[in-house]
């Protein structure tokens, strides 16, 4: 009944909150021999606070929300070992049957073959044009690259990869057409969001920082509107309405050994 999540970025924070609400609401009346509400959820991160890519004020609100949901947050905690029975953190053992890695992924091993400078995560350090220094025609984008902008590395999110891919595609097209090089790449931040359970989200866009139910509704609206087809929007909308007002999911499987 103990869940350990390693990594308190948006993925870890959102998943920890989802597990907490599943245990205390959705699954509460579904079992005869256990009480899901007694579930212990532990969120670990090596940074000093959760959501380190967000502003400190937003991070504090997120931590408070997690604690209210019953999630135990442990920061400045480096995981030393993981096995099928738990984790070892700072020399201390935490027994757990379920350990979830939410601290990101390793970059492609092809980066090592290029022999370029990398950061401590193994991502290639690229120049302002997303190219490899001293190498013509080699560009690296997305999770495989690290680029410093305004004194901070760009976050490893989809929008960064999408904008970088479009930039490099345009660069190559111009070069093939004999045009001059483009301007250095500049990431346009459309804002960051993290949903922390029902009726609570964190949103940052420029100087705007919101926390609570309003950004949660904004997130839900954006999520539905960007689904590719109208029937998908209607289906998801109906499922969300059902889950929102009943606290239940549309389908569930509870497996129990047959009694003899």
C-alpha positions in Angstrom: 0.0 0.0 0.0 3.1 2.3 -0.3 3.7 4.1 -3.6 7.0 5.8 -4.1 7.5 8.3 -7.0 11.0 9.5 -7.9 10.9 13.0 -9.4 8.8 15.9 -8.4 8.5 17.7 -11.7 5.0 18.2 -13.3 4.8 14.4 -14.1 5.5 13.3 -10.6 3.3 15.9 -8.9 0.4 15.2 -11.1 0.7 11.4 -10.8 1.1 11.6 -7.0 -2.1 13.7 -6.8 -4.0 11.3 -9.1 -3.0 8.2 -7.0 -4.1 10.0 -3.9 -7.5 10.8 -5.2 -8.0 7.4 -6.7 -7.2 5.8 -3.3 -9.3 8.1 -1.2 -12.3 8.5 -3.6 -12.6 6.3 -6.6 -11.5 3.0 -5.1 -12.6 3.5 -1.5 -15.7 1.2 -1.6 -14.3 -1.4 -4.1 -12.4 -3.8 -1.8 -13.4 -6.1 1.0 -10.0 -6.8 2.6 -8.1 -3.5 2.3 -8.9 0.1 2.7 -7.3 2.1 -0.2 -7.6 5.3 1.8 -4.8 4.0 4.0 -2.4 4.2 1.0 0.9 5.9 1.7 2.3 8.0 -1.2 5.8 9.3 -1.0 7.2 11.8 -3.6 11.0 12.2 -3.8 13.2 14.7 -5.5 16.8 15.7 -5.4 15.9 19.4 -5.8 15.1 21.7 -2.8 11.4 21.9 -3.8 8.7 20.4 -6.0 8.2 21.8 -9.5 11.7 23.4 -9.6 11.0 24.8 -13.1 8.1 26.9 -11.7 8.4 30.0 -9.5 9.0 29.4 -5.8 5.6 30.8 -4.8 3.9 28.3 -7.2 6.1 25.5 -5.9 5.0 26.2 -2.3 1.3 26.1 -3.2 1.8 22.9 -5.0 3.6 21.3 -2.0 0.8 22.5 0.3 -1.8 21.0 -2.0 0.0 17.6 -2.1 0.2 17.5 1.7 -3.5 18.2 1.9 -4.1 15.2 -0.4 -2.0 13.1 1.9 1.2 12.9 -0.2 4.4 12.9 1.8 6.9 15.1 0.0 10.7 14.6 0.6 13.0 17.0 -1.2 16.8 17.2 -1.4 16.6 13.4 -1.5 18.9 11.5 -3.9 17.8 8.0 -4.7 20.7 5.6 -4.4 19.2 2.3 -5.3 15.9 0.9 -6.6 14.7 -2.8 -6.5 11.5 -4.7 -6.5 11.0 -4.2 -2.8 11.6 -0.4 -2.5 14.2 2.3 -2.7 17.2 3.5 -0.8 17.4 7.3 -0.2 20.2 9.0 1.7 21.2 5.6 3.3 17.6 5.0 4.5 15.4 2.3 3.2 11.8 2.8 2.1 9.9 -0.4 1.5 7.5 -0.3 -1.4 5.9 -2.7 -3.8 5.4 0.0 -6.4 8.1 2.5 -7.4 7.3 4.9 -10.2 10.1 6.8 -12.0 8.9 10.3 -12.9 12.3 12.0 -13.1 12.6 12.1 -16.9 14.4 10.0 -19.4 17.9 9.4 -20.6 18.8 11.0 -24.0 19.5 8.9 -27.0 22.8 6.9 -26.9 23.7 8.4 -30.3 24.7 11.6 -28.5 27.8 9.8 -27.1 28.8 8.8 -30.6 29.0 12.4 -31.7 31.7 13.2 -29.1 30.1 16.6 -28.3 30.0 18.3 -24.9 27.1 17.3 -22.7 25.4 18.3 -19.5 25.3 16.0 -16.5 22.1 14.4 -17.8 23.9 13.4 -21.0 22.2 15.9 -23.3 24.2 17.6 -26.0 25.1 21.2 -25.4 24.1 23.0 -28.6 24.7 26.6 -29.8 22.2 29.4 -30.4 21.3 27.9 -33.8 20.7 24.4 -32.3 23.8 23.1 -34.1 26.8 21.2 -32.9 29.9 23.4 -32.6 32.6 22.9 -35.3 30.3 20.5 -37.2 28.3 21.6 -40.3 24.8 20.2 -40.9 24.4 18.6 -37.5 21.4 19.8 -35.4 20.1 18.5 -32.2 16.7 19.3 -30.8 14.2 18.2 -28.1 15.1 16.0 -25.1 18.5 15.2 -26.7 19.7 18.8 -26.5 20.3 21.4 -23.8 20.3 25.1 -24.5 20.7 28.0 -22.1 18.3 30.9 -22.6 18.2 33.9 -20.2 20.6 32.1 -17.9 18.4 28.9 -17.5 18.3 25.7 -19.5 15.1 25.3 -21.6 12.6 22.8 -20.0 12.3 19.3 -21.5 8.6 19.8 -22.6 6.9 19.2 -25.9 6.6 22.9 -26.8 10.3 23.3 -26.8 10.8 20.3 -29.0 8.1 21.4 -31.4 9.5 24.9 -31.8 13.0 23.7 -32.2 12.0 21.2 -34.8 10.2 23.9 -36.8 13.2 26.2 -36.5 15.7 23.6 -37.8 13.4 22.6 -40.6 13.1 26.2 -41.7 16.9 26.6 -41.4 17.6 23.6 -43.7 15.0 24.8 -46.2 16.6 28.3 -46.4 20.1 26.9 -46.7 19.1 24.6 -49.5 17.5 27.5 -51.2 20.7 29.6 -50.9 19.2 32.0 -48.4 21.0 33.6 -45.5 21.0 31.9 -42.0 18.1 32.6 -39.8 18.2 34.4 -36.5 19.3 32.4 -33.4 16.6 30.2 -31.9 14.4 31.8 -29.3 11.9 29.8 -27.4 8.5 31.4 -26.9 7.1 30.3 -23.6 3.3 29.8 -23.9 3.1 29.0 -20.2 3.5 26.1 -17.8 0.7 24.2 -16.1 0.5 21.4 -13.5 -2.8 19.8 -12.4 -2.7 18.7 -8.8 -5.9 16.7 -8.3 -9.5 17.8 -8.7 -10.2 21.6 -8.8 -6.5 22.6 -8.4 -3.9 23.6 -10.9 -0.8 25.8 -11.1 -0.4 28.0 -14.2 2.4 30.4 -15.1 2.5 32.6 -18.3 5.0 35.4 -18.2 4.3 37.4 -15.1 0.9 35.8 -14.6 0.8 33.2 -11.8 -2.4 31.5 -10.8 -3.2 28.6 -8.5 -6.6 26.9 -7.6 -9.7 26.1 -9.5 -9.6 28.8 -12.2 -6.4 27.5 -13.9 -7.9 24.0 -13.4 -10.8 24.9 -15.6 -8.5 26.7 -18.1 -6.5 23.5 -18.3 -9.6 21.3 -18.9 -10.9 23.7 -21.6 -7.5 23.8 -23.4 -7.1 20.0 -23.2 -10.5 19.4 -24.8 -10.3 22.0 -27.5 -7.0 20.7 -28.8 -8.2 17.1 -29.2 -8.2 16.4 -33.0 -11.8 15.5 -33.7 -15.2 16.7 -32.5 -16.3 13.2 -31.4 -13.2 12.9 -29.3 -14.0 16.2 -27.6 -17.5 15.1 -26.8 -16.4 11.7 -25.5 -13.8 13.1 -23.2 -16.1 15.9 -22.1 -18.8 13.3 -21.1 -16.3 11.1 -19.3 -15.0 14.1 -17.4 -18.4 15.3 -16.4 -19.2 11.8 -15.1 -16.0 11.5 -13.1 -16.2 15.1 -11.8 -19.7 14.8 -10.3 -19.6 11.1 -9.2 -15.9 10.7 -8.3 -16.0 7.4 -10.3 -14.3 6.3 -13.5 -16.3 5.0 -16.5 -14.7 1.5 -16.3 -12.9 -0.5 -13.7 -11.5 -4.0 -13.2 -11.2 -5.5 -9.8 -9.6 -8.9 -9.8 -10.1 -11.2 -6.8 -9.1 -14.9 -6.4 -12.2 -17.1 -6.5 -13.4 -18.5 -3.2 -13.5 -22.3 -2.9 
